[in-house]
Amino acid sequence: MSLAYAILGFLQKEGMTGYDLKNNCFDQTIAHLWPADQAQIYKTLDKLVEHGWTTCTVEMQRDRPHRKVYSITETGKAALLQWLQCHQPLPTIREPLLVQLFFAAELSNAEILYLLKQEFMAHRKKLADCDKITLSSPLDATDVSREQVMQRLVVDLVKQKEQTYLDWLCNAIDVVSHLQEQRDCKQHSMRGDRIEEN
């Protein structure tokens, strides 16, 4: 249900269309935290209207499709405020690469390195995307607002997590690069034993 509250958070600033929410809010600010596609946003907006947490006004446009502008209601503001004050449970995190790596002794070093390097590229891109997020002021600036401080803290944590993952991947790549191919060594040893027996 966090998507609903994220939408409410954006709508408390001003009324917006689903398109605006996707392109100007989610994609530009919190896609690294809570990605959402257009269909998810519209589906959630419909539920928020049903709950009475938002209203929808249709704005007629000439030569273009009519715009549905969503605005937060007082009930929606109260729901958002209540949610903001509640501690959220830790998320269930699934890391496919780590499960692959757990069983990766079945693969050659080259195959493992390929997986690790692909993951490295993906996390490096994510970190670069985070660097593109434009937050106007650093934390120590004198004119920074409370809203900017909160947003900066969030982005800083996301970037630190990505950098930590990249550091770990560099180490893993280094470790695997220096591993002996135990499976190949064992097969070579078994061949040598057979030759000696003959």
Phi and psi in degrees as GROMACS dihedral restraints (atoms count N, CA, C in turn):
[ dihedral_restraints ]
;  ai    aj    ak    al  type     phi  dphi    fc
    3     4     5     6     1   -62.9    20    10
    4     5     6     7     1   -29.0    20    10
    6     7     8     9     1   -59.4    20    10
    7     8     9    10     1   -42.3    20    10
    9    10    11    12     1   -60.3    20    10
   10    11    12    13     1   -43.6    20    10
   12    13    14    15     1   -71.3    20    10
   13    14    15    16     1   -33.6    20    10
   15    16    17    18     1   -63.4    20    10
   16    17    18    19     1   -41.8    20    10
   18    19    20    21     1   -63.4    20    10
   19    20    21    22     1   -44.0    20    10
   21    22    23    24     1   -59.9    20    10
   22    23    24    25     1   -39.7    20    10
   24    25    26    27     1   -60.3    20    10
   25    26    27    28     1   -42.0    20    10
   27    28    29    30     1   -70.0    20    10
   28    29    30    31     1   -38.4    20    10
   30    31    32    33     1   -71.8    20    10
   31    32    33    34     1   -18.3    20    10
   33    34    35    36     1   -70.0    20    10
   34    35    36    37     1   -16.5    20    10
   36    37    38    39     1   -77.3    20    10
   37    38    39    40     1   -48.6    20    10
   39    40    41    42     1  -167.2    20    10
   40    41    42    43     1   160.8    20    10
   42    43    44    45     1   -68.8    20    10
   43    44    45    46     1   143.3    20    10
   45    46    47    48     1  -146.5    20    10
   46    47    48    49     1   160.8    20    10
   48    49    50    51     1   -86.6    20    10
   49    50    51    52     1   166.8    20    10
   51    52    53    54     1   -60.9    20    10
   52    53    54    55     1   -36.8    20    10
   54    55    56    57     1   -61.9    20    10
   55    56    57    58     1   -45.9    20    10
   57    58    59    60     1   -61.0    20    10
   58    59    60    61     1   -42.5    20    10
   60    61    62    63     1   -59.9    20    10
   61    62    63    64     1   -44.1    20    10
   63    64    65    66     1   -67.2    20    10
   64    65    66    67     1   -52.6    20    10
   66    67    68    69     1   -84.2    20    10
   67    68    69    70     1   -35.9    20    10
   69    70    71    72     1   -97.4    20    10
   70    71    72    73     1   -18.5    20    10
   72    73    74    75     1  -111.1    20    10
   73    74    75    76     1   -69.3    20    10
   75    76    77    78     1   -60.6    20    10
   76    77    78    79     1   -53.4    20    10
   78    79    80    81     1   -64.1    20    10
   79    80    81    82     1   -31.8    20    10
   81    82    83    84     1   -90.3    20    10
   82    83    84    85     1   -20.1    20    10
   84    85    86    87     1  -128.1    20    10
   85    86    87    88     1   -49.4    20    10
   87    88    89    90     1  -120.8    20    10
   88    89    90    91     1    18.6    20    10
   90    91    92    93     1   -59.3    20    10
   91    92    93    94     1   -29.6    20    10
   93    94    95    96     1   -74.3    20    10
   94    95    96    97     1   -15.0    20    10
   96    97    98    99     1  -103.3    20    10
   97    98    99   100     1   -46.3    20    10
   99   100   101   102     1  -146.2    20    10
  100   101   102   103     1    82.7    20    10
  102   103   104   105     1   -67.5    20    10
  103   104   105   106     1   147.1    20    10
  105   106   107   108     1  -148.5    20    10
  106   107   108   109     1   136.8    20    10
  108   109   110   111     1   -92.3    20    10
  109   110   111   112     1   171.5    20    10
  111   112   113   114     1   -59.0    20    10
  112   113   114   115     1   -42.6    20    10
  114   115   116   117     1   -62.4    20    10
  115   116   117   118     1   -42.7    20    10
  117   118   119   120     1   -61.9    20    10
  118   119   120   121     1   -41.5    20    10
  120   121   122   123     1   -64.8    20    10
  121   122   123   124     1   -46.8    20    10
  123   124   125   126     1   -65.1    20    10
  124   125   126   127     1   -39.9    20    10
  126   127   128   129     1   -62.4    20    10
  127   128   129   130     1   -42.2    20    10
  129   130   131   132     1   -68.6    20    10
  130   131   132   133     1   -38.9    20    10
  132   133   134   135     1   -60.0    20    10
  133   134   135   136     1   -41.3    20    10
  135   136   137   138     1   -60.4    20    10
  136   137   138   139     1   -41.7    20    10
  138   139   140   141     1   -66.8    20    10
  139   140   141   142     1   -37.6    20    10
  141   142   143   144     1   -65.4    20    10
  142   143   144   145     1   -36.6    20    10
  144   145   146   147     1   -65.7    20    10
  145   146   147   148     1   -43.7    20    10
  147   148   149   150     1   -58.8    20    10
  148   149   150   151     1   -40.1    20    10
  150   151   152   153     1   -73.5    20    10
  151   152   153   154     1   -13.5    20    10
  153   154   155   156     1    80.7    20    10
  154   155   156   157     1    16.1    20    10
  156   157   158   159     1   -88.2    20    10
  157   158   159   160     1   -19.5    20    10
  159   160   161   162     1  -137.7    20    10
  160   161   162   163     1   161.9    20    10
  162   163   164   165     1  -117.5    20    10
  163   164   165   166     1   160.7    20    10
  165   166   167   168     1  -127.6    20    10
  166   167   168   169     1   124.5    20    10
  168   169   170   171     1  -116.6    20    10
  169   170   171   172     1   132.4    20    10
  171   172   173   174     1   -93.7    20    10
  172   173   174   175     1   122.6    20    10
  174   175   176   177     1  -102.4    20    10
  175   176   177   178     1   119.8    20    10
  177   178   179   180     1   -72.5    20    10
  178   179   180   181     1   138.2    20    10
  180   181   182   183     1  -130.7    20    10
  181   182   183   184     1   143.2    20    10
  183   184   185   186     1   -85.1    20    10
  184   185   186   187     1   132.7    20    10
  186   187   188   189     1    65.6    20    10
  187   188   189   190     1    11.3    20    10
  189   190   191   192     1  -143.1    20    10
  190   191   192   193     1   158.7    20    10
  192   193   194   195     1   -60.6    20    10
  193   194   195   196     1   148.4    20    10
  195   196   197   198     1   -64.6    20    10
  196   197   198   199     1   148.1    20    10
  198   199   200   201     1   -96.9    20    10
  199   200   201   202     1   132.1    20    10
  201   202   203   204     1   -98.5    20    10
  202   203   204   205     1   111.7    20    10
  204   205   206   207     1  -103.1    20    10
  205   206   207   208     1   125.3    20    10
  207   208   209   210     1  -102.3    20    10
  208   209   210   211     1   138.0    20    10
  210   211   212   213     1  -130.9    20    10
  211   212   213   214     1   147.2    20    10
  213   214   215   216     1   -78.0    20    10
  214   215   216   217     1   144.3    20    10
  216   217   218   219     1   -99.2    20    10
  217   218   219   220     1   172.9    20    10
  219   220   221   222     1   -61.9    20    10
  220   221   222   223     1   -37.7    20    10
  222   223   224   225     1   -63.2    20    10
  223   224   225   226     1   -40.7    20    10
  225   226   227   228     1   -64.4    20    10
  226   227   228   229     1   -40.0    20    10
  228   229   230   231     1   -63.1    20    10
  229   230   231   232     1   -40.8    20    10
  231   232   233   234     1   -65.3    20    10
  232   233   234   235     1   -41.0    20    10
  234   235   236   237     1   -64.5    20    10
  235   236   237   238     1   -41.5    20    10
  237   238   239   240     1   -63.9    20    10
  238   239   240   241     1   -45.4    20    10
  240   241   242   243     1   -61.2    20    10
  241   242   243   244     1   -42.4    20    10
  243   244   245   246     1   -63.5    20    10
  244   245   246   247     1   -43.1    20    10
  246   247   248   249     1   -64.5    20    10
  247   248   249   250     1   -39.4    20    10
  249   250   251   252     1   -62.5    20    10
  250   251   252   253     1   -25.8    20    10
  252   253   254   255     1   -90.3    20    10
  253   254   255   256     1    -5.8    20    10
  255   256   257   258     1   -98.7    20    10
  256   257   258   259     1   132.2    20    10
  258   259   260   261     1   -67.0    20    10
  259   260   261   262     1   134.9    20    10
  261   262   263   264     1   -96.5    20    10
  262   263   264   265     1   143.6    20    10
  264   265   266   267     1   -64.9    20    10
  265   266   267   268     1   152.5    20    10
  267   268   269   270     1   -61.6    20    10
  268   269   270   271     1   137.9    20    10
  270   271   272   273     1   -73.6    20    10
  271   272   273   274     1   153.5    20    10
  273   274   275   276     1   -80.7    20    10
  274   275   276   277     1   119.2    20    10
  276   277   278   279     1  -107.0    20    10
  277   278   279   280     1   127.0    20    10
  279   280   281   282     1  -113.9    20    10
  280   281   282   283     1   126.3    20    10
  282   283   284   285     1  -119.1    20    10
  283   284   285   286     1    92.6    20    10
  285   286   287   288     1   -54.4    20    10
  286   287   288   289     1   -40.7    20    10
  288   289   290   291     1   -60.2    20    10
  289   290   291   292     1   -40.3    20    10
  291   292   293   294     1   -67.7    20    10
  292   293   294   295     1   -35.0    20    10
  294   295   296   297     1   -67.4    20    10
  295   296   297   298     1   -42.5    20    10
  297   298   299   300     1   -58.4    20    10
  298   299   300   301     1   -46.0    20    10
  300   301   302   303     1   -65.1    20    10
  301   302   303   304     1   -34.2    20    10
  303   304   305   306     1   -58.4    20    10
  304   305   306   307     1   -35.8    20    10
  306   307   308   309     1  -106.3    20    10
  307   308   309   310     1    11.9    20    10
  309   310   311   312     1   -75.6    20    10
  310   311   312   313     1    -2.4    20    10
  312   313   314   315     1   -61.8    20    10
  313   314   315   316     1   -17.6    20    10
  315   316   317   318     1   -73.9    20    10
  316   317   318   319     1   -15.1    20    10
  318   319   320   321     1   -97.8    20    10
  319   320   321   322     1   163.2    20    10
  321   322   323   324     1   -76.1    20    10
  322   323   324   325     1   162.8    20    10
  324   325   326   327     1   -58.9    20    10
  325   326   327   328     1   -38.5    20    10
  327   328   329   330     1   -62.6    20    10
  328   329   330   331     1   -40.4    20    10
  330   331   332   333     1   -67.7    20    10
  331   332   333   334     1   -39.8    20    10
  333   334   335   336     1   -65.5    20    10
  334   335   336   337     1   -44.8    20    10
  336   337   338   339     1   -61.1    20    10
  337   338   339   340     1   -36.8    20    10
  339   340   341   342     1   -60.3    20    10
  340   341   342   343     1   -46.7    20    10
  342   343   344   345     1   -60.3    20    10
  343   344   345   346     1   -46.8    20    10
  345   346   347   348     1   -63.2    20    10
  346   347   348   349     1   -40.7    20    10
  348   349   350   351     1   -69.9    20    10
  349   350   351   352     1   -35.5    20    10
  351   352   353   354     1   -63.3    20    10
  352   353   354   355     1   -42.1    20    10
  354   355   356   357     1   -65.6    20    10
  355   356   357   358     1   -39.4    20    10
  357   358   359   360     1   -58.8    20    10
  358   359   360   361     1   -45.5    20    10
  360   361   362   363     1   -62.4    20    10
  361   362   363   364     1   -40.3    20    10
  363   364   365   366     1   -65.3    20    10
  364   365   366   367     1   -43.0    20    10
  366   367   368   369     1   -72.6    20    10
  367   368   369   370     1   -32.4    20    10
  369   370   371   372     1   -65.4    20    10
  370   371   372   373     1   -38.1    20    10
  372   373   374   375     1   -65.8    20    10
  373   374   375   376     1   -41.0    20    10
  375   376   377   378     1   -63.5    20    10
  376   377   378   379     1   -41.2    20    10
  378   379   380   381     1   -63.6    20    10
  379   380   381   382     1   -40.7    20    10
  381   382   383   384     1   -63.3    20    10
  382   383   384   385     1   -39.1    20    10
  384   385   386   387     1   -62.9    20    10
  385   386   387   388     1   -39.7    20    10
  387   388   389   390     1   -65.0    20    10
  388   389   390   391     1   -35.8    20    10
  390   391   392   393     1   -65.4    20    10
  391   392   393   394     1   -23.5    20    10
  393   394   395   396     1   -79.4    20    10
  394   395   396   397     1   -14.2    20    10
  396   397   398   399     1   -66.3    20    10
  397   398   399   400     1   124.9    20    10
  399   400   401   402     1   -95.8    20    10
  400   401   402   403     1   105.6    20    10
  402   403   404   405     1  -109.9    20    10
  403   404   405   406     1   126.7    20    10
  405   406   407   408     1   -61.7    20    10
  406   407   408   409     1   -36.6    20    10
  408   409   410   411     1  -133.4    20    10
  409   410   411   412     1   143.8    20    10
  411   412   413   414     1   -70.1    20    10
  412   413   414   415     1   164.7    20    10
  414   415   416   417     1   -60.1    20    10
  415   416   417   418     1   -32.0    20    10
  417   418   419   420     1   -90.1    20    10
  418   419   420   421     1     5.4    20    10
  420   421   422   423     1   -69.8    20    10
  421   422   423   424     1   146.5    20    10
  423   424   425   426     1   -75.1    20    10
  424   425   426   427     1   -26.8    20    10
  426   427   428   429     1   -99.2    20    10
  427   428   429   430     1    16.0    20    10
  429   430   431   432     1   -73.4    20    10
  430   431   432   433     1   139.1    20    10
  432   433   434   435     1   -89.3    20    10
  433   434   435   436     1   165.2    20    10
  435   436   437   438     1   -60.6    20    10
  436   437   438   439     1   -40.1    20    10
  438   439   440   441     1   -61.4    20    10
  439   440   441   442     1   -43.0    20    10
  441   442   443   444     1   -65.6    20    10
  442   443   444   445     1   -36.8    20    10
  444   445   446   447     1   -61.9    20    10
  445   446   447   448     1   -46.9    20    10
  447   448   449   450     1   -61.8    20    10
  448   449   450   451     1   -44.6    20    10
  450   451   452   453     1   -65.4    20    10
  451   452   453   454     1   -39.6    20    10
  453   454   455   456     1   -65.1    20    10
  454   455   456   457     1   -42.0    20    10
  456   457   458   459     1   -59.1    20    10
  457   458   459   460     1   -42.3    20    10
  459   460   461   462     1   -63.9    20    10
  460   461   462   463     1   -49.3    20    10
  462   463   464   465     1   -63.9    20    10
  463   464   465   466     1   -39.0    20    10
  465   466   467   468     1   -60.7    20    10
  466   467   468   469     1   -41.9    20    10
  468   469   470   471     1   -65.3    20    10
  469   470   471   472     1   -43.8    20    10
  471   472   473   474     1   -59.9    20    10
  472   473   474   475     1   -43.2    20    10
  474   475   476   477     1   -66.9    20    10
  475   476   477   478     1   -39.5    20    10
  477   478   479   480     1   -64.1    20    10
  478   479   480   481     1   -40.8    20    10
  480   481   482   483     1   -62.9    20    10
  481   482   483   484     1   -43.7    20    10
  483   484   485   486     1   -64.1    20    10
  484   485   486   487     1   -41.7    20    10
  486   487   488   489     1   -64.9    20    10
  487   488   489   490     1   -39.2    20    10
  489   490   491   492     1   -62.6    20    10
  490   491   492   493     1   -42.1    20    10
  492   493   494   495     1   -64.3    20    10
  493   494   495   496     1   -41.8    20    10
  495   496   497   498     1   -63.0    20    10
  496   497   498   499     1   -40.7    20    10
  498   499   500   501     1   -62.4    20    10
  499   500   501   502     1   -42.7    20    10
  501   502   503   504     1   -64.3    20    10
  502   503   504   505     1   -42.2    20    10
  504   505   506   507     1   -62.6    20    10
  505   506   507   508     1   -40.5    20    10
  507   508   509   510     1   -59.1    20    10
  508   509   510   511     1   -44.3    20    10
  510   511   512   513     1   -64.9    20    10
  511   512   513   514     1   -43.5    20    10
  513   514   515   516     1   -62.5    20    10
  514   515   516   517     1   -42.0    20    10
  516   517   518   519     1   -61.6    20    10
  517   518   519   520     1   -41.3    20    10
  519   520   521   522     1   -64.2    20    10
  520   521   522   523     1   -44.3    20    10
  522   523   524   525     1   -62.7    20    10
  523   524   525   526     1   -48.1    20    10
  525   526   527   528     1   -67.0    20    10
  526   527   528   529     1   -34.5    20    10
  528   529   530   531     1   -61.1    20    10
  529   530   531   532     1   -28.4    20    10
  531   532   533   534     1  -100.5    20    10
  532   533   534   535     1     3.4    20    10
  534   535   536   537     1   -73.8    20    10
  535   536   537   538     1   142.2    20    10
  537   538   539   540     1   -78.9    20    10
  538   539   540   541     1   148.5    20    10
  540   541   542   543     1   -77.1    20    10
  541   542   543   544     1    88.2    20    10
  543   544   545   546     1   -61.2    20    10
  544   545   546   547     1   -38.2    20    10
  546   547   548   549     1   -65.4    20    10
  547   548   549   550     1   -42.8    20    10
  549   550   551   552     1   -66.4    20    10
  550   551   552   553     1   -40.0    20    10
  552   553   554   555     1   -63.3    20    10
  553   554   555   556     1   -41.2    20    10
  555   556   557   558     1   -65.1    20    10
  556   557   558   559     1   -43.2    20    10
  558   559   560   561     1   -64.4    20    10
  559   560   561   562     1   -40.0    20    10
  561   562   563   564     1   -63.2    20    10
  562   563   564   565     1   -41.3    20    10
  564   565   566   567     1   -64.6    20    10
  565   566   567   568     1   -40.9    20    10
  567   568   569   570     1   -65.8    20    10
  568   569   570   571     1   -36.7    20    10
  570   571   572   573     1   -64.5    20    10
  571   572   573   574     1   -40.8    20    10
  573   574   575   576     1   -64.1    20    10
  574   575   576   577     1   -39.7    20    10
  576   577   578   579     1   -62.5    20    10
  577   578   579   580     1   -39.4    20    10
  579   580   581   582     1   -66.0    20    10
  580   581   582   583     1   -39.3    20    10
  582   583   584   585     1   -64.2    20    10
  583   584   585   586     1   -40.8    20    10
  585   586   587   588     1   -66.1    20    10
  586   587   588   589     1   -36.7    20    10
  588   589   590   591     1   -65.3    20    10
  589   590   591   592     1   -35.3    20    10
